[in-house]
Amino acid sequence: MQVRDGSLDTDGLQHVVLNKPLERMSLPDQQRKSNTFRKTEITSFLFRALPSSLSSDVPVTDAVQIFIGVAAVLSPLGMERKRAFVLKELFSILIPGLVQARKIGAAEIGIHPAAGLSALSNASFDINALDIGPANMEAGLRSVLSLIGGVYGAKLTNGRINSEWQNDGHDFDYDSIEAIIERTFQNSALDTYGDLALKIDILKSCINFCEALPDFSGVLKFIVALLHAAKGTYMLTTDLQKNRPLLSPDEQTRLYNTVKRTVSVAHKLGVSNLEAEYWDDFLVRDVLIQPSGAEPPVRRTKQDFGVTFSTEKGGETEPFIYNAFSKPLTPTAEAPLIAGEPATARVILQNPFDFELEIEHIQLEGEGIAFDASASNLLLAPFCLQEIGVTLLAAEEGVLKITGCTVKVKFCRERRFPIFKKIWKSVAETKLKRSGLAAKDPSLSRPTSWSSNTSQGAIPSRKPPETTTLSANIIKAQPMIEVRSSSLLQSAIMMLEGETSLFEITLHNTSDCPADLLLFTFQDSTTAHLQVALNNKDNLPTEIYELEYQMLKRPPLRLRTSGPGQEIPSLDPGESKTFTIEVLGKPGLRKATIQVDYACIGASPSELPDTFYTRQISIPLTVTVNASLNISRCEILPFNGHLGWIGDASSDIKSKKHPTTYATLPDPSIVSTGGRNDPQISPVISQLGSKYTGSDYCLLLIDLRNSWPNPISAYLKVTDSTEEKIDRSEAGSSTLHLQEVSDVLQPGHLSRFALVIPRIYLDDPHQKIPVLNAANRRQFVVSANKLSYEAETAKREAFWLREKMFENLHGLWKDEVTGREGVIDFRAIVLTNRMISSLRVDDIEPSFNLLPLQKTIDQESCSDQYPAILQTGQSRFSVSTDTFFNLQTTLFNRSSKPIHPIIRIQPTLRNQPYTIALELSRRLSCTGMLQRALPVLGPREQRQINLGITIHCAGEYEIRATVEEVKAANTIIEPTEEKAAPLFDKHAYHHDSYQQSFDTKAPRQRRKWHSRLPCIITARESLV
């Protein structure tokens, strides 16, 4: 009557009597009749027909009809919860009856009732009593059970049962990512719906009912639903104390044993395709690929080894070393896999329950290239994240993309699992917009459009679980090389400082693939310390250069090549080759490693790609370096300018060097020579007296100490290959050996060596200190040390003087007992200001010469007996009083830039106080100006200035000269000079710009030069 508009018509009667379908009558145009009964009244009337208790005297068959009738009436009234409650009570009275019938049937066929499901025959299984219609599972009692569980919020999954598709209204596959995300959202919505304890109770009742029938598929389906409901979390974390399952471990184990027993019985009865649906969609949590343990390949570049065979392609280049707007580089992937060689894929699986799982088979799935990756017979521990290893073998070269795994859990259906690496948690809705049975369905979020304003409290769309894919680079087959032998015993060597030792290693190619690339690199304990020191931003440029010099110019280990040039060695399949390694003894060298990178590139060295992959062999080496000869002290002293002067030696060299600029010298008979037998003349200077004088050299004193218990012979040699004084027509291209000294140092003794070294002239003493390692070059340099311009120029000048001095200085030592020999490292020498002053040659150093004013016949006749001028040193003269002489001052511009000079000649009395030394009005007369401006002195140009003088009083006079610039020189680099920078150095532009900015800070002041060696004139009444 409620459905038929308050009247009991023919359709209503047919429904009551014949059980025909009843449709609701809707008459919107007529006035609805007043209902005699309401829904609540009908429900109360129906519930009066229910038995008072399950233990009442009502037979089971009558009680079943009563419950079914009540449920049939409640369904059209829309009271689904009351209907589900009635059906639940119906199954509670059916289960004991079914169990009793099962006992009776077991007794009739003569088996024990405890035999359970295995007593059924195949025929009884095929003709299932729960199926009301043939092959119509939706119309059977299993659908009724699903309806009851659905009302209470149970997570019922419509998967594959008996290997048949269970359509849930969607077009995508059950194992697809879309289906998993859809099920996850549905289960997340059911988590907050209903009472959890009631859900578990309902599912347990459904399982018991299916076991009592028996119904294999129903048992598996509701056990899976119960495990879904009892799962504590979707994804496990490393903290396993949280999110435990809601069932006790014994109950979980009992459910899993029921699944095993059900599937096993079904297989015994001949139903081999009946398996459970696995209850966790997030089984695979991550996949990691690692190469095989035998020398995994490493990504390399040509810059790592300094290989520069390939030429750069022409094209536009960036003006900046670093450009923030350039396209970012692709991130470097992990180590690649090698085709044809097995690798290991580490698959991380999760088990959210407290029972152990057996995995019959697992296989990786991917795309890109053909590969094989599978494992069998594995165990997954209870409630954990477990890592298992799967052997992966790629068949060809290419890019492999792994998308998931196909896993066959024992007693469960084999299915595909995507990779879920990121943790995902269900988020409860902040606002409840649905109530009743509608709350079971997941909320549908409207897509956000361009006009949506999410800042006004709009609910954002829920984020689904994200899947992960893994890409691996597969390279072609690579060789395998092993160390066959070594000339060292136990990989250890003992050396002395400065000693060079050689040993050999033999490499053998054991594979069928050629190794066309062999690159040797070395790691040692000294390089690590040097690199740490280089990372200090407070280092000065001189310190950076010294550290880079020790790393690049004097490496402790290097490969000795037999042929000229850089040749990359190779090894054919099955070939062995021997290589020679050179070890240099350096302080602090304790451990070293020889690294041999090899690969099969398939290209010539000139076509070597920018990036490639190599394998590496590491050969450890233990080194013991003992002290040999140490520099205890060093000093540089200036020579007396008259030391080594022999007659007109200076005149000869000047006339040979500058024949066109020097005036004609007077007759040697007038300027007599003295001091040829001077015992203070150095033997070295006396040997070279025909070309050199003492002012061209300085004295280097080195104290060496023998720290080795055996006598050591030291050999020190000085060469002069850079001075422009050498006459190339006579010396040719050979290096001039100035001096060689040697001595035998006893153990613990110290010996001093005196060496004559040439003084050094620097054309550009303020040149920028170079950077040896191109990787350390910077486009914009901000110095952490705020040095003044004067301090910076002083350090630069000291640096270049020190480097030039090392070019001319060589040292060797030899152990007289064992025969060991090595080189002496002079780089421990540090130049002080006094040493720099003794070693440096200025741009202009005035020199003096004293000549007679004119020659007469009387002078020529008596020149042999009574000379007018007696020269006793390079600038030392003895003259007669009241005689006119010509003082010739020579200026030579050694620099490459013109100088506009002004000269000041300063005569004084020697060895007198300053106030008395300048009183020369009655002692000395001059016929010219003591201060005069000179024309511009060009580069490499020489000029003489003559001044007539006469001395009236006997005594010693000292004449000095000072040269000063009339106008300060322009130190800024001209544009033409900047364009002349070498084209091969792409950093030259930046270096020139830095040098120009440095020169711009230079103070504009005039430079001065003073005569290093004064002119000393001794005046006497008579020279006879």
Summary of the structure (lengths in Angstrom):
residues: 1024
radius of gyration: 52.0
end to end distance: 165.2
largest distance: 174.0
contacts: 2826
relative contact order: 0.06
helix: 27%
strand: 28%
